[in-house]
Amino acid sequence: MIHVSRPDLDAASWRKSSYSNTQGGDCIEVAQGFPGFVPVRDSKDPQRPALIFSAAEWTAFVADVKRGGFPA
């Protein structure tokens, strides 16, 4: 694991997952505009710290989800 300084997320623009529902279910938000990183947070508790993934890690995760790698 490579340690890098945490990006400043104070001015981040968060986008809710297109799979989120309006009933407050399991939802995540991602922030764009951080080259090389993808900040992710729980939309139900946005004050908690975000998880920071490398762009490569996030791309691999999304691809695995689309392939059905995480059955419900």
PDB file of N, CA, C and O in Angstrom:
ATOM      1  N   MET A   1       0.845  -1.175   0.000  1.00  0.00           N
ATOM      2  CA  MET A   1       0.000   0.000   0.000  1.00  0.00           C
ATOM      3  C   MET A   1       0.888   1.235   0.000  1.00  0.00           C
ATOM      4  O   MET A   1       1.849   1.326   0.764  1.00  0.00           O
ATOM      5  N   ILE A   2       0.555   2.174  -0.859  1.00  0.00           N
ATOM      6  CA  ILE A   2       1.287   3.427  -0.933  1.00  0.00           C
ATOM      7  C   ILE A   2       0.532   4.478  -0.140  1.00  0.00           C
ATOM      8  O   ILE A   2      -0.677   4.637  -0.313  1.00  0.00           O
ATOM      9  N   HIS A   3       1.220   5.185   0.714  1.00  0.00           N
ATOM     10  CA  HIS A   3       0.581   6.241   1.496  1.00  0.00           C
ATOM     11  C   HIS A   3       0.801   7.573   0.805  1.00  0.00           C
ATOM     12  O   HIS A   3       1.928   7.965   0.504  1.00  0.00           O
ATOM     13  N   VAL A   4      -0.307   8.256   0.561  1.00  0.00           N
ATOM     14  CA  VAL A   4      -0.253   9.589  -0.034  1.00  0.00           C
ATOM     15  C   VAL A   4      -1.086  10.516   0.836  1.00  0.00           C
ATOM     16  O   VAL A   4      -1.918  10.061   1.621  1.00  0.00           O
ATOM     17  N   SER A   5      -0.862  11.808   0.697  1.00  0.00           N
ATOM     18  CA  SER A   5      -1.643  12.732   1.507  1.00  0.00           C
ATOM     19  C   SER A   5      -3.101  12.709   1.046  1.00  0.00           C
ATOM     20  O   SER A   5      -3.401  12.604  -0.143  1.00  0.00           O
ATOM     21  N   ARG A   6      -3.971  12.809   2.008  1.00  0.00           N
ATOM     22  CA  ARG A   6      -5.413  12.757   1.773  1.00  0.00           C
ATOM     23  C   ARG A   6      -5.863  14.033   1.063  1.00  0.00           C
ATOM     24  O   ARG A   6      -5.518  15.132   1.495  1.00  0.00           O
ATOM     25  N   PRO A   7      -6.639  13.897  -0.035  1.00  0.00           N
ATOM     26  CA  PRO A   7      -7.111  15.103  -0.715  1.00  0.00           C
ATOM     27  C   PRO A   7      -8.091  15.883   0.158  1.00  0.00           C
ATOM     28  O   PRO A   7      -8.809  15.299   0.970  1.00  0.00           O
ATOM     29  N   ASP A   8      -8.115  17.197  -0.012  1.00  0.00           N
ATOM     30  CA  ASP A   8      -9.042  18.062   0.717  1.00  0.00           C
ATOM     31  C   ASP A   8     -10.417  17.923   0.078  1.00  0.00           C
ATOM     32  O   ASP A   8     -10.605  18.298  -1.079  1.00  0.00           O
ATOM     33  N   LEU A   9     -11.375  17.389   0.821  1.00  0.00           N
ATOM     34  CA  LEU A   9     -12.707  17.118   0.287  1.00  0.00           C
ATOM     35  C   LEU A   9     -13.733  18.175   0.679  1.00  0.00           C
ATOM     36  O   LEU A   9     -14.921  18.008   0.407  1.00  0.00           O
ATOM     37  N   ASP A  10     -13.291  19.264   1.317  1.00  0.00           N
ATOM     38  CA  ASP A  10     -14.226  20.290   1.782  1.00  0.00           C
ATOM     39  C   ASP A  10     -15.075  20.874   0.659  1.00  0.00           C
ATOM     40  O   ASP A  10     -16.252  21.163   0.874  1.00  0.00           O
ATOM     41  N   ALA A  11     -14.523  21.051  -0.506  1.00  0.00           N
ATOM     42  CA  ALA A  11     -15.255  21.650  -1.619  1.00  0.00           C
ATOM     43  C   ALA A  11     -15.682  20.605  -2.655  1.00  0.00           C
ATOM     44  O   ALA A  11     -16.037  20.951  -3.781  1.00  0.00           O
ATOM     45  N   ALA A  12     -15.646  19.347  -2.274  1.00  0.00           N
ATOM     46  CA  ALA A  12     -15.987  18.276  -3.218  1.00  0.00           C
ATOM     47  C   ALA A  12     -17.449  18.363  -3.642  1.00  0.00           C
ATOM     48  O   ALA A  12     -18.322  18.726  -2.854  1.00  0.00           O
ATOM     49  N   SER A  13     -17.689  18.026  -4.885  1.00  0.00           N
ATOM     50  CA  SER A  13     -19.040  17.935  -5.416  1.00  0.00           C
ATOM     51  C   SER A  13     -19.395  16.454  -5.473  1.00  0.00           C
ATOM     52  O   SER A  13     -18.806  15.700  -6.247  1.00  0.00           O
ATOM     53  N   TRP A  14     -20.350  16.045  -4.661  1.00  0.00           N
ATOM     54  CA  TRP A  14     -20.700  14.631  -4.527  1.00  0.00           C
ATOM     55  C   TRP A  14     -21.856  14.269  -5.452  1.00  0.00           C
ATOM     56  O   TRP A  14     -22.779  15.058  -5.654  1.00  0.00           O
ATOM     57  N   ARG A  15     -21.790  13.068  -6.008  1.00  0.00           N
ATOM     58  CA  ARG A  15     -22.829  12.546  -6.902  1.00  0.00           C
ATOM     59  C   ARG A  15     -23.297  11.214  -6.346  1.00  0.00           C
ATOM     60  O   ARG A  15     -22.494  10.317  -6.088  1.00  0.00           O
ATOM     61  N   LYS A  16     -24.607  11.093  -6.165  1.00  0.00           N
ATOM     62  CA  LYS A  16     -25.173   9.864  -5.619  1.00  0.00           C
ATOM     63  C   LYS A  16     -25.221   8.788  -6.694  1.00  0.00           C
ATOM     64  O   LYS A  16     -25.447   9.079  -7.869  1.00  0.00           O
ATOM     65  N   SER A  17     -25.009   7.557  -6.287  1.00  0.00           N
ATOM     66  CA  SER A  17     -25.063   6.422  -7.197  1.00  0.00           C
ATOM     67  C   SER A  17     -26.399   6.372  -7.917  1.00  0.00           C
ATOM     68  O   SER A  17     -27.442   6.646  -7.323  1.00  0.00           O
ATOM     69  N   SER A  18     -26.367   6.024  -9.190  1.00  0.00           N
ATOM     70  CA  SER A  18     -27.604   5.890  -9.961  1.00  0.00           C
ATOM     71  C   SER A  18     -28.442   4.710  -9.469  1.00  0.00           C
ATOM     72  O   SER A  18     -29.618   4.603  -9.817  1.00  0.00           O
ATOM     73  N   TYR A  19     -27.858   3.834  -8.674  1.00  0.00           N
ATOM     74  CA  TYR A  19     -28.587   2.699  -8.128  1.00  0.00           C
ATOM     75  C   TYR A  19     -29.242   3.013  -6.786  1.00  0.00           C
ATOM     76  O   TYR A  19     -29.914   2.155  -6.213  1.00  0.00           O
ATOM     77  N   SER A  20     -29.056   4.224  -6.281  1.00  0.00           N
ATOM     78  CA  SER A  20     -29.647   4.614  -5.008  1.00  0.00           C
ATOM     79  C   SER A  20     -31.151   4.780  -5.163  1.00  0.00           C
ATOM     80  O   SER A  20     -31.653   5.102  -6.240  1.00  0.00           O
ATOM     81  N   ASN A  21     -31.847   4.555  -4.074  1.00  0.00           N
ATOM     82  CA  ASN A  21     -33.293   4.751  -4.126  1.00  0.00           C
ATOM     83  C   ASN A  21     -33.678   5.978  -3.303  1.00  0.00           C
ATOM     84  O   ASN A  21     -32.844   6.542  -2.594  1.00  0.00           O
ATOM     85  N   THR A  22     -34.933   6.387  -3.396  1.00  0.00           N
ATOM     86  CA  THR A  22     -35.397   7.576  -2.681  1.00  0.00           C
ATOM     87  C   THR A  22     -35.864   7.261  -1.264  1.00  0.00           C
ATOM     88  O   THR A  22     -36.250   8.170  -0.530  1.00  0.00           O
ATOM     89  N   GLN A  23     -35.837   6.003  -0.871  1.00  0.00           N
ATOM     90  CA  GLN A  23     -36.276   5.626   0.474  1.00  0.00           C
ATOM     91  C   GLN A  23     -35.127   5.605   1.481  1.00  0.00           C
ATOM     92  O   GLN A  23     -35.315   5.151   2.609  1.00  0.00           O
ATOM     93  N   GLY A  24     -33.957   6.081   1.102  1.00  0.00           N
ATOM     94  CA  GLY A  24     -32.835   6.129   2.037  1.00  0.00           C
ATOM     95  C   GLY A  24     -32.158   4.790   2.225  1.00  0.00           C
ATOM     96  O   GLY A  24     -31.600   4.524   3.290  1.00  0.00           O
ATOM     97  N   GLY A  25     -32.196   3.953   1.224  1.00  0.00           N
ATOM     98  CA  GLY A  25     -31.564   2.642   1.316  1.00  0.00           C
ATOM     99  C   GLY A  25     -30.052   2.730   1.288  1.00  0.00           C
ATOM    100  O   GLY A  25     -29.473   3.764   1.621  1.00  0.00           O
ATOM    101  N   ASP A  26     -29.423   1.655   0.896  1.00  0.00           N
ATOM    102  CA  ASP A  26     -27.961   1.597   0.843  1.00  0.00           C
ATOM    103  C   ASP A  26     -27.456   2.455  -0.309  1.00  0.00           C
ATOM    104  O   ASP A  26     -27.556   2.062  -1.471  1.00  0.00           O
ATOM    105  N   CYS A  27     -26.922   3.611   0.008  1.00  0.00           N
ATOM    106  CA  CYS A  27     -26.510   4.558  -1.021  1.00  0.00           C
ATOM    107  C   CYS A  27     -25.072   5.019  -0.795  1.00  0.00           C
ATOM    108  O   CYS A  27     -24.621   5.204   0.335  1.00  0.00           O
ATOM    109  N   ILE A  28     -24.384   5.194  -1.898  1.00  0.00           N
ATOM    110  CA  ILE A  28     -23.055   5.790  -1.819  1.00  0.00           C
ATOM    111  C   ILE A  28     -23.008   7.013  -2.718  1.00  0.00           C
ATOM    112  O   ILE A  28     -23.804   7.158  -3.646  1.00  0.00           O
ATOM    113  N   GLU A  29     -22.063   7.882  -2.422  1.00  0.00           N
ATOM    114  CA  GLU A  29     -21.804   9.046  -3.250  1.00  0.00           C
ATOM    115  C   GLU A  29     -20.328   9.044  -3.603  1.00  0.00           C
ATOM    116  O   GLU A  29     -19.488   8.623  -2.807  1.00  0.00           O
ATOM    117  N   VAL A  30     -20.020   9.514  -4.797  1.00  0.00           N
ATOM    118  CA  VAL A  30     -18.635   9.635  -5.224  1.00  0.00           C
ATOM    119  C   VAL A  30     -18.376  11.094  -5.592  1.00  0.00           C
ATOM    120  O   VAL A  30     -19.281  11.809  -6.022  1.00  0.00           O
ATOM    121  N   ALA A  31     -17.142  11.516  -5.418  1.00  0.00           N
ATOM    122  CA  ALA A  31     -16.746  12.876  -5.795  1.00  0.00           C
ATOM    123  C   ALA A  31     -15.821  12.792  -6.992  1.00  0.00           C
ATOM    124  O   ALA A  31     -14.932  11.943  -7.053  1.00  0.00           O
ATOM    125  N   GLN A  32     -16.043  13.680  -7.938  1.00  0.00           N
ATOM    126  CA  GLN A  32     -15.198  13.741  -9.128  1.00  0.00           C
ATOM    127  C   GLN A  32     -14.250  14.925  -9.006  1.00  0.00           C
ATOM    128  O   GLN A  32     -14.431  15.801  -8.160  1.00  0.00           O
ATOM    129  N   GLY A  33     -13.247  14.936  -9.858  1.00  0.00           N
ATOM    130  CA  GLY A  33     -12.326  16.062  -9.886  1.00  0.00           C
ATOM    131  C   GLY A  33     -11.071  15.862  -9.055  1.00  0.00           C
ATOM    132  O   GLY A  33     -10.384  16.829  -8.726  1.00  0.00           O
ATOM    133  N   PHE A  34     -10.764  14.616  -8.712  1.00  0.00           N
ATOM    134  CA  PHE A  34      -9.562  14.296  -7.956  1.00  0.00           C
ATOM    135  C   PHE A  34      -8.726  13.328  -8.786  1.00  0.00           C
ATOM    136  O   PHE A  34      -8.840  12.113  -8.622  1.00  0.00           O
ATOM    137  N   PRO A  35      -7.891  13.856  -9.671  1.00  0.00           N
ATOM    138  CA  PRO A  35      -7.122  12.995 -10.576  1.00  0.00           C
ATOM    139  C   PRO A  35      -6.369  11.883  -9.831  1.00  0.00           C
ATOM    140  O   PRO A  35      -5.593  12.135  -8.909  1.00  0.00           O
ATOM    141  N   GLY A  36      -6.625  10.664 -10.262  1.00  0.00           N
ATOM    142  CA  GLY A  36      -5.953   9.516  -9.672  1.00  0.00           C
ATOM    143  C   GLY A  36      -6.636   8.940  -8.451  1.00  0.00           C
ATOM    144  O   GLY A  36      -6.233   7.886  -7.959  1.00  0.00           O
ATOM    145  N   PHE A  37      -7.680   9.619  -7.943  1.00  0.00           N
ATOM    146  CA  PHE A  37      -8.370   9.178  -6.728  1.00  0.00           C
ATOM    147  C   PHE A  37      -9.879   9.234  -6.922  1.00  0.00           C
ATOM    148  O   PHE A  37     -10.381  10.027  -7.718  1.00  0.00           O
ATOM    149  N   VAL A  38     -10.604   8.384  -6.185  1.00  0.00           N
ATOM    150  CA  VAL A  38     -12.063   8.423  -6.173  1.00  0.00           C
ATOM    151  C   VAL A  38     -12.514   8.400  -4.714  1.00  0.00           C
ATOM    152  O   VAL A  38     -12.475   7.351  -4.070  1.00  0.00           O
ATOM    153  N   PRO A  39     -12.944   9.557  -4.185  1.00  0.00           N
ATOM    154  CA  PRO A  39     -13.508   9.588  -2.833  1.00  0.00           C
ATOM    155  C   PRO A  39     -14.926   9.002  -2.843  1.00  0.00           C
ATOM    156  O   PRO A  39     -15.714   9.294  -3.743  1.00  0.00           O
ATOM    157  N   VAL A  40     -15.241   8.192  -1.861  1.00  0.00           N
ATOM    158  CA  VAL A  40     -16.549   7.538  -1.748  1.00  0.00           C
ATOM    159  C   VAL A  40     -17.034   7.713  -0.317  1.00  0.00           C
ATOM    160  O   VAL A  40     -16.267   7.553   0.633  1.00  0.00           O
ATOM    161  N   ARG A  41     -18.323   8.045  -0.168  1.00  0.00           N
ATOM    162  CA  ARG A  41     -18.887   8.183   1.179  1.00  0.00           C
ATOM    163  C   ARG A  41     -20.292   7.615   1.232  1.00  0.00           C
ATOM    164  O   ARG A  41     -20.924   7.382   0.202  1.00  0.00           O
ATOM    165  N   ASP A  42     -20.769   7.398   2.441  1.00  0.00           N
ATOM    166  CA  ASP A  42     -22.120   6.911   2.702  1.00  0.00           C
ATOM    167  C   ASP A  42     -23.060   8.108   2.649  1.00  0.00           C
ATOM    168  O   ASP A  42     -22.911   9.043   3.436  1.00  0.00           O
ATOM    169  N   SER A  43     -24.022   8.095   1.736  1.00  0.00           N
ATOM    170  CA  SER A  43     -24.915   9.249   1.590  1.00  0.00           C
ATOM    171  C   SER A  43     -25.814   9.455   2.800  1.00  0.00           C
ATOM    172  O   SER A  43     -26.312  10.560   3.014  1.00  0.00           O
ATOM    173  N   LYS A  44     -26.031   8.415   3.594  1.00  0.00           N
ATOM    174  CA  LYS A  44     -26.857   8.546   4.791  1.00  0.00           C
ATOM    175  C   LYS A  44     -26.099   9.176   5.949  1.00  0.00           C
ATOM    176  O   LYS A  44     -26.712   9.639   6.911  1.00  0.00           O
ATOM    177  N   ASP A  45     -24.779   9.199   5.869  1.00  0.00           N
ATOM    178  CA  ASP A  45     -23.947   9.741   6.945  1.00  0.00           C
ATOM    179  C   ASP A  45     -22.759  10.497   6.343  1.00  0.00           C
ATOM    180  O   ASP A  45     -21.611  10.093   6.531  1.00  0.00           O
ATOM    181  N   PRO A  46     -23.024  11.590   5.621  1.00  0.00           N
ATOM    182  CA  PRO A  46     -21.964  12.281   4.887  1.00  0.00           C
ATOM    183  C   PRO A  46     -20.915  12.972   5.759  1.00  0.00           C
ATOM    184  O   PRO A  46     -19.879  13.398   5.248  1.00  0.00           O
ATOM    185  N   GLN A  47     -21.161  13.088   7.047  1.00  0.00           N
ATOM    186  CA  GLN A  47     -20.183  13.725   7.934  1.00  0.00           C
ATOM    187  C   GLN A  47     -19.034  12.786   8.312  1.00  0.00           C
ATOM    188  O   GLN A  47     -17.980  13.234   8.762  1.00  0.00           O
ATOM    189  N   ARG A  48     -19.243  11.506   8.128  1.00  0.00           N
ATOM    190  CA  ARG A  48     -18.172  10.543   8.418  1.00  0.00           C
ATOM    191  C   ARG A  48     -17.089  10.660   7.358  1.00  0.00           C
ATOM    192  O   ARG A  48     -17.356  11.142   6.256  1.00  0.00           O
ATOM    193  N   PRO A  49     -15.886  10.233   7.667  1.00  0.00           N
ATOM    194  CA  PRO A  49     -14.807  10.317   6.672  1.00  0.00           C
ATOM    195  C   PRO A  49     -15.105   9.482   5.423  1.00  0.00           C
ATOM    196  O   PRO A  49     -15.689   8.401   5.499  1.00  0.00           O
ATOM    197  N   ALA A  50     -14.696  10.005   4.301  1.00  0.00           N
ATOM    198  CA  ALA A  50     -14.847   9.288   3.036  1.00  0.00           C
ATOM    199  C   ALA A  50     -13.726   8.266   2.895  1.00  0.00           C
ATOM    200  O   ALA A  50     -12.652   8.423   3.476  1.00  0.00           O
ATOM    201  N   LEU A  51     -13.983   7.234   2.129  1.00  0.00           N
ATOM    202  CA  LEU A  51     -12.945   6.287   1.743  1.00  0.00           C
ATOM    203  C   LEU A  51     -12.322   6.814   0.462  1.00  0.00           C
ATOM    204  O   LEU A  51     -13.029   7.321  -0.409  1.00  0.00           O
ATOM    205  N   ILE A  52     -11.022   6.703   0.341  1.00  0.00           N
ATOM    206  CA  ILE A  52     -10.317   7.191  -0.837  1.00  0.00           C
ATOM    207  C   ILE A  52      -9.702   5.995  -1.556  1.00  0.00           C
ATOM    208  O   ILE A  52      -8.840   5.307  -1.008  1.00  0.00           O
ATOM    209  N   PHE A  53     -10.150   5.755  -2.781  1.00  0.00           N
ATOM    210  CA  PHE A  53      -9.626   4.666  -3.597  1.00  0.00           C
ATOM    211  C   PHE A  53      -8.787   5.241  -4.727  1.00  0.00           C
ATOM    212  O   PHE A  53      -9.029   6.359  -5.181  1.00  0.00           O
ATOM    213  N   SER A  54      -7.805   4.478  -5.179  1.00  0.00           N
ATOM    214  CA  SER A  54      -7.101   4.897  -6.390  1.00  0.00           C
ATOM    215  C   SER A  54      -8.079   4.725  -7.549  1.00  0.00           C
ATOM    216  O   SER A  54      -9.024   3.941  -7.463  1.00  0.00           O
ATOM    217  N   ALA A  55      -7.850   5.450  -8.614  1.00  0.00           N
ATOM    218  CA  ALA A  55      -8.722   5.327  -9.783  1.00  0.00           C
ATOM    219  C   ALA A  55      -8.719   3.897 -10.313  1.00  0.00           C
ATOM    220  O   ALA A  55      -9.759   3.391 -10.734  1.00  0.00           O
ATOM    221  N   ALA A  56      -7.566   3.246 -10.296  1.00  0.00           N
ATOM    222  CA  ALA A  56      -7.472   1.863 -10.777  1.00  0.00           C
ATOM    223  C   ALA A  56      -8.279   0.911  -9.891  1.00  0.00           C
ATOM    224  O   ALA A  56      -8.962   0.020 -10.396  1.00  0.00           O
ATOM    225  N   GLU A  57      -8.202   1.097  -8.581  1.00  0.00           N
ATOM    226  CA  GLU A  57      -8.978   0.251  -7.657  1.00  0.00           C
ATOM    227  C   GLU A  57     -10.471   0.422  -7.897  1.00  0.00           C
ATOM    228  O   GLU A  57     -11.216  -0.558  -7.937  1.00  0.00           O
ATOM    229  N   TRP A  58     -10.907   1.675  -8.056  1.00  0.00           N
ATOM    230  CA  TRP A  58     -12.322   1.953  -8.252  1.00  0.00           C
ATOM    231  C   TRP A  58     -12.813   1.364  -9.576  1.00  0.00           C
ATOM    232  O   TRP A  58     -13.894   0.778  -9.633  1.00  0.00           O
ATOM    233  N   THR A  59     -12.028   1.518 -10.626  1.00  0.00           N
ATOM    234  CA  THR A  59     -12.388   0.980 -11.931  1.00  0.00           C
ATOM    235  C   THR A  59     -12.533  -0.540 -11.860  1.00  0.00           C
ATOM    236  O   THR A  59     -13.475  -1.099 -12.422  1.00  0.00           O
ATOM    237  N   ALA A  60     -11.617  -1.202 -11.181  1.00  0.00           N
ATOM    238  CA  ALA A  60     -11.679  -2.656 -11.031  1.00  0.00           C
ATOM    239  C   ALA A  60     -12.907  -3.065 -10.225  1.00  0.00           C
ATOM    240  O   ALA A  60     -13.562  -4.051 -10.562  1.00  0.00           O
ATOM    241  N   PHE A  61     -13.227  -2.331  -9.173  1.00  0.00           N
ATOM    242  CA  PHE A  61     -14.401  -2.631  -8.348  1.00  0.00           C
ATOM    243  C   PHE A  61     -15.680  -2.500  -9.168  1.00  0.00           C
ATOM    244  O   PHE A  61     -16.520  -3.399  -9.155  1.00  0.00           O
ATOM    245  N   VAL A  62     -15.831  -1.387  -9.881  1.00  0.00           N
ATOM    246  CA  VAL A  62     -17.035  -1.165 -10.683  1.00  0.00           C
ATOM    247  C   VAL A  62     -17.173  -2.248 -11.758  1.00  0.00           C
ATOM    248  O   VAL A  62     -18.276  -2.741 -11.994  1.00  0.00           O
ATOM    249  N   ALA A  63     -16.088  -2.615 -12.399  1.00  0.00           N
ATOM    250  CA  ALA A  63     -16.125  -3.667 -13.410  1.00  0.00           C
ATOM    251  C   ALA A  63     -16.578  -4.989 -12.789  1.00  0.00           C
ATOM    252  O   ALA A  63     -17.358  -5.721 -13.398  1.00  0.00           O
ATOM    253  N   ASP A  64     -16.096  -5.300 -11.584  1.00  0.00           N
ATOM    254  CA  ASP A  64     -16.497  -6.547 -10.922  1.00  0.00           C
ATOM    255  C   ASP A  64     -17.973  -6.519 -10.542  1.00  0.00           C
ATOM    256  O   ASP A  64     -18.663  -7.531 -10.661  1.00  0.00           O
ATOM    257  N   VAL A  65     -18.458  -5.374 -10.090  1.00  0.00           N
ATOM    258  CA  VAL A  65     -19.893  -5.258  -9.779  1.00  0.00           C
ATOM    259  C   VAL A  65     -20.713  -5.497 -11.034  1.00  0.00           C
ATOM    260  O   VAL A  65     -21.704  -6.227 -10.994  1.00  0.00           O
ATOM    261  N   LYS A  66     -20.317  -4.895 -12.146  1.00  0.00           N
ATOM    262  CA  LYS A  66     -21.065  -5.060 -13.400  1.00  0.00           C
ATOM    263  C   LYS A  66     -21.056  -6.501 -13.884  1.00  0.00           C
ATOM    264  O   LYS A  66     -22.001  -6.933 -14.545  1.00  0.00           O
ATOM    265  N   ARG A  67     -20.008  -7.251 -13.569  1.00  0.00           N
ATOM    266  CA  ARG A  67     -19.922  -8.663 -13.951  1.00  0.00           C
ATOM    267  C   ARG A  67     -20.693  -9.563 -12.995  1.00  0.00           C
ATOM    268  O   ARG A  67     -20.777 -10.771 -13.218  1.00  0.00           O
ATOM    269  N   GLY A  68     -21.257  -8.992 -11.931  1.00  0.00           N
ATOM    270  CA  GLY A  68     -21.998  -9.805 -10.966  1.00  0.00           C
ATOM    271  C   GLY A  68     -21.114 -10.418  -9.908  1.00  0.00           C
ATOM    272  O   GLY A  68     -21.478 -11.431  -9.311  1.00  0.00           O
ATOM    273  N   GLY A  69     -19.967  -9.831  -9.662  1.00  0.00           N
ATOM    274  CA  GLY A  69     -19.014 -10.360  -8.690  1.00  0.00           C
ATOM    275  C   GLY A  69     -19.449 -10.240  -7.241  1.00  0.00           C
ATOM    276  O   GLY A  69     -18.816 -10.823  -6.361  1.00  0.00           O
ATOM    277  N   PHE A  70     -20.518  -9.494  -6.972  1.00  0.00           N
ATOM    278  CA  PHE A  70     -21.014  -9.307  -5.605  1.00  0.00           C
ATOM    279  C   PHE A  70     -22.514  -9.584  -5.583  1.00  0.00           C
ATOM    280  O   PHE A  70     -23.313  -8.648  -5.580  1.00  0.00           O
ATOM    281  N   PRO A  71     -22.901 -10.845  -5.567  1.00  0.00           N
ATOM    282  CA  PRO A  71     -24.330 -11.162  -5.592  1.00  0.00           C
ATOM    283  C   PRO A  71     -25.039 -10.616  -4.355  1.00  0.00           C
ATOM    284  O   PRO A  71     -24.468 -10.539  -3.267  1.00  0.00           O
ATOM    285  N   ALA A  72     -26.281 -10.246  -4.553  1.00  0.00           N
ATOM    286  CA  ALA A  72     -27.098  -9.674  -3.457  1.00  0.00           C
ATOM    287  C   ALA A  72     -27.376 -10.666  -2.365  1.00  0.00           C
ATOM    288  O   ALA A  72     -28.045 -10.334  -1.385  1.00  0.00           O
TER     289      ALA A  72
END
